[in-house]
Amino acid sequence: MAGLSSLQSSFSSSLSTLSERERRMVLVAGIAVALFVTFMVTFTFSNKADAIRKRTAEKVLALDDVQGLAAGFREQKAAQQALEQQLAASNVRLISFLEEKAKKSGLDLGSINPRADEPLENSKIVMSAVELTLTDVKLNRLVDFLAAVEAGPGIVKVKNLRLEPRVKDESVTAWLTIATYHLK
């Protein structure tokens, strides 16, 4: 406290030695310095506050993106789990299944050639497939057969279908590849 009072007394004694004009110049210079310091402090705080607001807005946007991705991930994970449950429950004996569906549709299965089971890339899913040849079948019976096959239990899909129409007989010859999927 004593240092502050001695500084104040030395400042007032220096001011008393100045002329009126010099006192005004010192006062104006002091006000200018005070305004400059106030401006710099305010400007610096304003820039810092703006930078903080900008970073906060960017982080909020990033957080919104993450929340959207998390929701999408949950939906995809639920769909994957449902598909895996369906695959785990899938125990379709493809040849007997196809013979049963063909009999219900009124078709006679021509040649049935089973293919070797093949695992799908980078997964624990195995595809079992057969190749069929149906000769001289009516198109409506073929459509009924294919609908019944894909609507059956488990996951059974027509992978490949090639048709050759027989206009004279109003029938088609069909070459099919039908597959079912299950977990290893």
N, C-alpha and C positions, 0 to 999 in steps of 0.2 A: 504494500500500500504506500509505503514511503517512496518507493521508486516511481510510482505513478504520480504522486503529488510533486516530486522534484521535476519530473518530465513536464508536468503541466505548468509549473512555475517558470521553467526555462523557456517553454513555448510562448507563454504570455509575455515574458520579458523581451523575447525576440520580436514579437508582434508589436510591442509598444515602441520599439525603436524604428519601426517602419513608418513611412508616410501614409497618408490616407489613400492615395492612389495605389501604392504597393499593397496595402491591406486588402483593397478590393480585388486586385489581381490575384493575390494569394487565396482569397475567398472563392473567386471564380475558378481558379485552378483546382482548389480542394473539392468544390462541387463537381467539376468536370471529372476529376479522378473518382469521386464517389459514384457518380452516374456510370462511368465506364466500368468500374468494378461490379456495380449492381447489374448492368447489362450483361457482362461476361458471365456472372454467376447464373443469372436467369437464363441466358442463352444455353449455357452448358447443361443446366438442369432440364431445360426444355428438350434439348437434343437427346439427353439420356432417357428422359421419359418417353419420347417418341420411339427411340430404339427399343426400349423395353416393351412398349405397346406393339410394335411391329413383330418382335420375336414372339410375344405372347400370341398374337393373331396367327402367326405361322405355326406355332405349336398346337393351337386349337384346331387349325385346318388339318394338321398331320394327325392329331388325335381323332378327328372325325373320320379321316381316311382309315385309320387303324380300326376304329369301331365298325365301319362299314365292311372292311375286310374280315374282321372277326365274325360278324354276323353271316357273311357269305361262307366263311370257313365252317361255321357251325351247321349251316344248311347243307353244305357239301358233305360234311362228315356224317350227318344224319342220313343223307341219301346213300352214302357209301355203306353205312352200317346196315341200312334196310336191304340194300342189294346183297351184302355179304350174308345176311340172315336168309335171304331168299336162295342164295347159292348154297348155303349150308343145308337148307331143307331140300334142295333139289337132288333127287335120287331117281332120275328118269332113266329107265332102260329104253334107249332110243328105238331099237328095232322093234321090240314088242309094242311100244307106244305107237309107233307109226303104223304097224299092222292093225292095231285096234282102231285107230282113227280112219284108216283106209277102209276097213270093213264097214264102219258106221257111215262113211261117205259113199259106199257102193263102188269102191275102186279095187282093182286088183294090182297090187304092187308088183312091178316087173322085177328087175334085178336090184338088189340092195347090196351095196359094197361098203362095208365099214372102213373107216380110215383110222389110222393110229391116233391115239390121244396126243394132243400137243398142248404144252403149257403156253399161255399168253406171255408176251414180253414183260419182264420186270413185275410179275405179279404171281400170286399164288392160285390163280384160276387156270383150270384145265378145260380145254374144248374137246368134246367128243363129237365126231361128225360121221354122217353116212351119205353116200351118193345114191340117188334113186333114178330110175328111168321108168317113166309111165308112158305107155304107148296107147294111142287111140282112145283118149279119155275125153269126155265131154267137158267143156270149159267150166260150166256151172258146178260140176262135181269136183273139179280140181280146185276151184275157188273155195268151196265148202271144206275140202280137205285141208287146204293151207290155213284157212281161218281156224279150224279146229286144232291144228298142230300148234299154231302160235298162241292160242288161248289156253293151252293145256297147263298142267302143273309145272312148276319150276320155270326155268328159262330155256325155251326152245325157239330157235329162230331159223328162218329160211335164209341161208347165206348166199345162195346162188340159184337162179332160175333161168332156164333157157327154153323157149317154146318154139315149136315148129308146127304151124297150122296145117291141117289136112282139110282143105275147103270142101272137097268132094264128100267126105264123111262127116263134116261139121264137128271135127274133133281136133285134138292137138296131141303132139308128142312132147313130153316135158322131161327135161333133165334137171334134177334138183340136188342141191347140197343142203342138208339140214343139220344143224348143230345144237348141242346142248352144252351147258357150262356147269361146272361144279368146282368146289374148293379141293385143293390137294389133300 
